[in-house]
């Protein structure tokens, strides 16, 4: 198997140990050969297959795992037993940790915190704090209601405009 990245000698010391900047060894979806990425503790944190990547000042450590087409970037941190996979994105100042899973087409950004035993798929999260599955499900319901209200207002606005024109 051809490796897609290597650990460089550039280090970042944290209270949980030493992290190493990564460097791409081949071209793939998110970077070109020779491009520097973010920091990981070891090759156990980032898949050597697929397009998964850690870039910018992002940190991935502990037993955390990034795979598939997932991207962790900006100042994001993924640690503990967290998994980021599929087409997921974790960026900004977002934290994903504990036993949390971010997968599918989920995007976690801003100051969002995702932790505990939660699994997030197919959703955008920004500036939220989810620890338990019920919190996430409640947020999904609220988000759906909000989208329905916006849709109703758009339909109402369209009908109103038509009446004015005739």
ChimeraX commands (.cxc) that place a marker at each C-alpha (Angstrom):
marker #1 position 0.00,0.00,0.00 radius 0.5
marker #1 position 1.31,3.41,-0.96 radius 0.5
marker #1 position 1.17,5.89,1.89 radius 0.5
marker #1 position -0.59,9.17,1.22 radius 0.5
marker #1 position 1.08,11.11,4.04 radius 0.5
marker #1 position 3.92,11.01,6.53 radius 0.5
marker #1 position 4.60,12.53,9.91 radius 0.5
marker #1 position 7.11,15.37,9.74 radius 0.5
marker #1 position 9.59,16.42,12.41 radius 0.5
marker #1 position 7.55,19.55,13.16 radius 0.5
marker #1 position 5.96,18.98,16.57 radius 0.5
marker #1 position 3.30,20.51,18.73 radius 0.5
marker #1 position 3.43,19.70,22.44 radius 0.5
marker #1 position 0.11,19.30,24.23 radius 0.5
marker #1 position -0.78,18.21,27.74 radius 0.5
marker #1 position -1.79,14.87,26.21 radius 0.5
marker #1 position 1.46,14.33,24.35 radius 0.5
marker #1 position 3.32,15.23,21.20 radius 0.5
marker #1 position 1.55,15.80,17.91 radius 0.5
marker #1 position 3.27,15.81,14.52 radius 0.5
marker #1 position 2.47,17.87,11.44 radius 0.5
marker #1 position 1.62,15.72,8.42 radius 0.5
marker #1 position 2.83,16.05,4.86 radius 0.5
marker #1 position 1.10,14.69,1.74 radius 0.5
marker #1 position 3.17,12.17,-0.24 radius 0.5
marker #1 position 0.75,12.00,-3.19 radius 0.5
marker #1 position -1.91,14.18,-4.80 radius 0.5
marker #1 position -5.48,13.50,-3.69 radius 0.5
marker #1 position -8.77,15.33,-3.31 radius 0.5
marker #1 position -7.81,17.81,-0.59 radius 0.5
marker #1 position -4.16,18.45,-1.27 radius 0.5
marker #1 position -1.16,18.16,-3.53 radius 0.5
marker #1 position 2.00,16.17,-2.98 radius 0.5
marker #1 position 4.32,17.98,-0.58 radius 0.5
marker #1 position 1.57,20.06,1.03 radius 0.5
marker #1 position 1.66,20.29,4.82 radius 0.5
marker #1 position -1.39,19.37,6.83 radius 0.5
marker #1 position -2.49,19.67,10.44 radius 0.5
marker #1 position -1.25,17.73,13.46 radius 0.5
marker #1 position -1.90,14.14,14.53 radius 0.5
marker #1 position -0.45,12.01,17.31 radius 0.5
marker #1 position 0.23,8.98,15.10 radius 0.5
marker #1 position -0.85,7.18,11.95 radius 0.5
marker #1 position -3.58,5.61,14.08 radius 0.5
marker #1 position -5.45,8.93,13.84 radius 0.5
marker #1 position -5.73,9.36,10.06 radius 0.5
marker #1 position -6.45,6.79,7.38 radius 0.5
marker #1 position -3.77,6.23,4.74 radius 0.5
marker #1 position -6.54,5.37,2.25 radius 0.5
marker #1 position -9.33,7.50,0.80 radius 0.5
marker #1 position -9.30,11.28,0.78 radius 0.5
marker #1 position -9.46,11.94,4.53 radius 0.5
marker #1 position -7.22,14.82,5.60 radius 0.5
marker #1 position -6.31,17.04,8.53 radius 0.5
marker #1 position -5.13,20.53,7.62 radius 0.5
marker #1 position -4.38,23.99,8.95 radius 0.5
marker #1 position -3.91,24.04,12.72 radius 0.5
marker #1 position -6.38,21.20,13.28 radius 0.5
marker #1 position -5.42,18.58,15.88 radius 0.5
marker #1 position -6.40,14.90,15.95 radius 0.5
marker #1 position -5.15,12.77,18.84 radius 0.5
marker #1 position -5.94,10.14,21.44 radius 0.5
marker #1 position -7.88,7.27,19.88 radius 0.5
marker #1 position -9.64,9.59,17.44 radius 0.5
marker #1 position -9.95,8.43,13.82 radius 0.5
marker #1 position -10.46,10.37,10.58 radius 0.5
marker #1 position -11.31,8.35,7.45 radius 0.5
marker #1 position -13.21,8.19,4.17 radius 0.5
marker #1 position -13.53,11.62,2.55 radius 0.5
marker #1 position -13.65,13.44,5.87 radius 0.5
marker #1 position -11.84,16.73,6.39 radius 0.5
marker #1 position -10.76,18.28,9.69 radius 0.5
marker #1 position -9.35,21.79,9.33 radius 0.5
marker #1 position -9.00,25.30,10.73 radius 0.5
marker #1 position -8.46,25.17,14.48 radius 0.5
marker #1 position -10.73,22.16,15.00 radius 0.5
marker #1 position -9.85,19.39,17.46 radius 0.5
marker #1 position -10.88,15.76,17.33 radius 0.5
marker #1 position -9.82,13.55,20.21 radius 0.5
marker #1 position -10.75,10.87,22.71 radius 0.5
marker #1 position -12.50,8.00,20.93 radius 0.5
marker #1 position -14.18,10.28,18.38 radius 0.5
marker #1 position -14.60,9.28,14.72 radius 0.5
marker #1 position -15.00,11.58,11.73 radius 0.5
marker #1 position -15.81,9.71,8.53 radius 0.5
marker #1 position -17.75,9.69,5.28 radius 0.5
marker #1 position -17.96,13.16,3.73 radius 0.5
marker #1 position -18.02,14.88,7.13 radius 0.5
marker #1 position -16.31,18.20,7.82 radius 0.5
marker #1 position -15.14,19.47,11.20 radius 0.5
marker #1 position -13.70,22.99,11.11 radius 0.5
marker #1 position -13.44,26.40,12.71 radius 0.5
marker #1 position -13.01,26.06,16.46 radius 0.5
marker #1 position -15.21,22.97,16.66 radius 0.5
marker #1 position -14.42,20.21,19.15 radius 0.5
marker #1 position -15.43,16.58,18.62 radius 0.5
marker #1 position -14.46,14.24,21.43 radius 0.5
marker #1 position -15.46,11.44,23.75 radius 0.5
marker #1 position -17.24,8.66,21.86 radius 0.5
marker #1 position -18.82,11.05,19.35 radius 0.5
marker #1 position -19.18,10.09,15.68 radius 0.5
marker #1 position -19.54,12.65,12.92 radius 0.5
marker #1 position -20.26,10.94,9.63 radius 0.5
marker #1 position -22.19,11.00,6.38 radius 0.5
marker #1 position -22.50,14.54,5.06 radius 0.5
marker #1 position -22.44,16.20,8.49 radius 0.5
marker #1 position -20.61,19.50,8.94 radius 0.5
marker #1 position -19.59,20.67,12.41 radius 0.5
marker #1 position -18.20,24.18,12.58 radius 0.5
marker #1 position -17.83,27.41,14.49 radius 0.5
marker #1 position -17.70,26.90,18.25 radius 0.5
marker #1 position -19.70,23.67,18.17 radius 0.5
marker #1 position -18.99,20.97,20.74 radius 0.5
marker #1 position -19.91,17.37,19.92 radius 0.5
marker #1 position -19.09,14.89,22.64 radius 0.5
marker #1 position -20.29,11.95,24.67 radius 0.5
marker #1 position -21.99,9.03,22.91 radius 0.5
marker #1 position -23.60,11.04,20.13 radius 0.5
marker #1 position -23.69,10.16,16.43 radius 0.5
marker #1 position -24.31,12.96,13.95 radius 0.5
marker #1 position -25.03,12.32,10.28 radius 0.5
marker #1 position -26.38,14.50,7.50 radius 0.5
marker #1 position -26.60,17.78,9.40 radius 0.5
marker #1 position -24.92,21.15,9.80 radius 0.5
marker #1 position -23.97,22.22,13.33 radius 0.5
marker #1 position -22.53,25.57,14.28 radius 0.5
marker #1 position -22.15,26.97,17.79 radius 0.5
marker #1 position -24.01,24.10,19.42 radius 0.5
marker #1 position -23.19,21.85,22.31 radius 0.5
marker #1 position -24.43,18.25,22.05 radius 0.5
marker #1 position -23.62,15.67,24.69 radius 0.5
marker #1 position -26.57,13.32,24.50 radius 0.5
marker #1 position -28.49,11.89,21.56 radius 0.5
marker #1 position -31.78,13.36,22.85 radius 0.5
marker #1 position -30.28,16.88,22.70 radius 0.5
marker #1 position -29.33,16.35,19.10 radius 0.5
marker #1 position -32.74,14.90,18.20 radius 0.5
marker #1 position -34.50,17.84,19.87 radius 0.5
marker #1 position -32.32,20.25,17.91 radius 0.5
marker #1 position -33.17,18.36,14.68 radius 0.5
marker #1 position -36.90,18.74,15.41 radius 0.5
marker #1 position -36.49,22.46,16.09 radius 0.5
marker #1 position -34.45,22.86,12.91 radius 0.5
marker #1 position -37.13,21.04,10.88 radius 0.5
marker #1 position -39.89,23.27,12.32 radius 0.5
marker #1 position -37.82,26.34,11.48 radius 0.5
marker #1 position -37.31,25.15,7.90 radius 0.5
marker #1 position -41.06,24.49,7.55 radius 0.5
marker #1 position -41.87,28.00,8.82 radius 0.5
marker #1 position -39.38,29.56,6.39 radius 0.5
marker #1 position -40.88,27.53,3.55 radius 0.5
marker #1 position -44.43,28.64,4.51 radius 0.5
marker #1 position -43.34,32.29,4.59 radius 0.5
marker #1 position -41.73,31.96,1.17 radius 0.5
marker #1 position -44.89,30.42,-0.27 radius 0.5
marker #1 position -46.99,33.15,1.37 radius 0.5
marker #1 position -44.68,35.86,0.03 radius 0.5
marker #1 position -44.87,34.36,-3.47 radius 0.5
marker #1 position -48.69,34.25,-3.36 radius 0.5
marker #1 position -48.81,37.84,-2.09 radius 0.5
marker #1 position -46.55,39.04,-4.90 radius 0.5
marker #1 position -48.73,37.34,-7.48 radius 0.5
marker #1 position -51.85,39.02,-6.12 radius 0.5
marker #1 position -50.22,42.43,-6.27 radius 0.5
marker #1 position -49.12,41.94,-9.89 radius 0.5
marker #1 position -52.61,40.96,-11.16 radius 0.5
marker link #1:1,2 radius 0.2
marker link #1:2,3 radius 0.2
marker link #1:3,4 radius 0.2
marker link #1:4,5 radius 0.2
marker link #1:5,6 radius 0.2
marker link #1:6,7 radius 0.2
marker link #1:7,8 radius 0.2
marker link #1:8,9 radius 0.2
marker link #1:9,10 radius 0.2
marker link #1:10,11 radius 0.2
marker link #1:11,12 radius 0.2
marker link #1:12,13 radius 0.2
marker link #1:13,14 radius 0.2
marker link #1:14,15 radius 0.2
marker link #1:15,16 radius 0.2
marker link #1:16,17 radius 0.2
marker link #1:17,18 radius 0.2
marker link #1:18,19 radius 0.2
marker link #1:19,20 radius 0.2
marker link #1:20,21 radius 0.2
marker link #1:21,22 radius 0.2
marker link #1:22,23 radius 0.2
marker link #1:23,24 radius 0.2
marker link #1:24,25 radius 0.2
marker link #1:25,26 radius 0.2
marker link #1:26,27 radius 0.2
marker link #1:27,28 radius 0.2
marker link #1:28,29 radius 0.2
marker link #1:29,30 radius 0.2
marker link #1:30,31 radius 0.2
marker link #1:31,32 radius 0.2
marker link #1:32,33 radius 0.2
marker link #1:33,34 radius 0.2
marker link #1:34,35 radius 0.2
marker link #1:35,36 radius 0.2
marker link #1:36,37 radius 0.2
marker link #1:37,38 radius 0.2
marker link #1:38,39 radius 0.2
marker link #1:39,40 radius 0.2
marker link #1:40,41 radius 0.2
marker link #1:41,42 radius 0.2
marker link #1:42,43 radius 0.2
marker link #1:43,44 radius 0.2
marker link #1:44,45 radius 0.2
marker link #1:45,46 radius 0.2
marker link #1:46,47 radius 0.2
marker link #1:47,48 radius 0.2
marker link #1:48,49 radius 0.2
marker link #1:49,50 radius 0.2
marker link #1:50,51 radius 0.2
marker link #1:51,52 radius 0.2
marker link #1:52,53 radius 0.2
marker link #1:53,54 radius 0.2
marker link #1:54,55 radius 0.2
marker link #1:55,56 radius 0.2
marker link #1:56,57 radius 0.2
marker link #1:57,58 radius 0.2
marker link #1:58,59 radius 0.2
marker link #1:59,60 radius 0.2
marker link #1:60,61 radius 0.2
marker link #1:61,62 radius 0.2
marker link #1:62,63 radius 0.2
marker link #1:63,64 radius 0.2
marker link #1:64,65 radius 0.2
marker link #1:65,66 radius 0.2
marker link #1:66,67 radius 0.2
marker link #1:67,68 radius 0.2
marker link #1:68,69 radius 0.2
marker link #1:69,70 radius 0.2
marker link #1:70,71 radius 0.2
marker link #1:71,72 radius 0.2
marker link #1:72,73 radius 0.2
marker link #1:73,74 radius 0.2
marker link #1:74,75 radius 0.2
marker link #1:75,76 radius 0.2
marker link #1:76,77 radius 0.2
marker link #1:77,78 radius 0.2
marker link #1:78,79 radius 0.2
marker link #1:79,80 radius 0.2
marker link #1:80,81 radius 0.2
marker link #1:81,82 radius 0.2
marker link #1:82,83 radius 0.2
marker link #1:83,84 radius 0.2
marker link #1:84,85 radius 0.2
marker link #1:85,86 radius 0.2
marker link #1:86,87 radius 0.2
marker link #1:87,88 radius 0.2
marker link #1:88,89 radius 0.2
marker link #1:89,90 radius 0.2
marker link #1:90,91 radius 0.2
marker link #1:91,92 radius 0.2
marker link #1:92,93 radius 0.2
marker link #1:93,94 radius 0.2
marker link #1:94,95 radius 0.2
marker link #1:95,96 radius 0.2
marker link #1:96,97 radius 0.2
marker link #1:97,98 radius 0.2
marker link #1:98,99 radius 0.2
marker link #1:99,100 radius 0.2
marker link #1:100,101 radius 0.2
marker link #1:101,102 radius 0.2
marker link #1:102,103 radius 0.2
marker link #1:103,104 radius 0.2
marker link #1:104,105 radius 0.2
marker link #1:105,106 radius 0.2
marker link #1:106,107 radius 0.2
marker link #1:107,108 radius 0.2
marker link #1:108,109 radius 0.2
marker link #1:109,110 radius 0.2
marker link #1:110,111 radius 0.2
marker link #1:111,112 radius 0.2
marker link #1:112,113 radius 0.2
marker link #1:113,114 radius 0.2
marker link #1:114,115 radius 0.2
marker link #1:115,116 radius 0.2
marker link #1:116,117 radius 0.2
marker link #1:117,118 radius 0.2
marker link #1:118,119 radius 0.2
marker link #1:119,120 radius 0.2
marker link #1:120,121 radius 0.2
marker link #1:121,122 radius 0.2
marker link #1:122,123 radius 0.2
marker link #1:123,124 radius 0.2
marker link #1:124,125 radius 0.2
marker link #1:125,126 radius 0.2
marker link #1:126,127 radius 0.2
marker link #1:127,128 radius 0.2
marker link #1:128,129 radius 0.2
marker link #1:129,130 radius 0.2
marker link #1:130,131 radius 0.2
marker link #1:131,132 radius 0.2
marker link #1:132,133 radius 0.2
marker link #1:133,134 radius 0.2
marker link #1:134,135 radius 0.2
marker link #1:135,136 radius 0.2
marker link #1:136,137 radius 0.2
marker link #1:137,138 radius 0.2
marker link #1:138,139 radius 0.2
marker link #1:139,140 radius 0.2
marker link #1:140,141 radius 0.2
marker link #1:141,142 radius 0.2
marker link #1:142,143 radius 0.2
marker link #1:143,144 radius 0.2
marker link #1:144,145 radius 0.2
marker link #1:145,146 radius 0.2
marker link #1:146,147 radius 0.2
marker link #1:147,148 radius 0.2
marker link #1:148,149 radius 0.2
marker link #1:149,150 radius 0.2
marker link #1:150,151 radius 0.2
marker link #1:151,152 radius 0.2
marker link #1:152,153 radius 0.2
marker link #1:153,154 radius 0.2
marker link #1:154,155 radius 0.2
marker link #1:155,156 radius 0.2
marker link #1:156,157 radius 0.2
marker link #1:157,158 radius 0.2
marker link #1:158,159 radius 0.2
marker link #1:159,160 radius 0.2
marker link #1:160,161 radius 0.2
marker link #1:161,162 radius 0.2
marker link #1:162,163 radius 0.2
marker link #1:163,164 radius 0.2
marker link #1:164,165 radius 0.2
marker link #1:165,166 radius 0.2
view
